[in-house]
Amino acid sequence: MMNIVFSYLLTQAPVAAESSASYSIALTTVLIVGFVAAAIIGSIAWYNSKRPVGWEDKERPDFVPDVDK
């Protein structure tokens, strides 16, 4: 009986290793694509952001450079 179990486990080991590798590649791809998407969306939001509530009419500090639009 143990011989049958060991032979089954030995035949299934390569399948488990292949599925683990494909899972790892898929997870890495999802993380990279998600990071790039978050960076792009965050950059767009940052460039289009306005001043916080209550600061709309305040003067810019001297150390902040003027940017031409």
KAMOQUI-V713994 format. One record per residue. OMEGA is omega in whole degrees, -180 to 180 (none if undefined). Layout:
((OMEGA) (OMEGA))
This chain:
((179) (179) (179) (180) (-180) (179) (177) (-180) (180) (179) (-179) (-177) (179) (178) (179) (179) (179) (-179) (177) (179) (180) (176) (-180) (179) (180) (179) (179) (179) (179) (-180) (-180) (179) (178) (179) (180) (179) (180) (179) (180) (-180) (178) (178) (178) (179) (-179) (-180) (-178) (-175) (177) (177) (-180) (180) (-179) (-178) (-175) (-175) (-178) (177) (176) (176) (-177) (-175) (178) (-178) (176) (180) (177) (-180) (none))
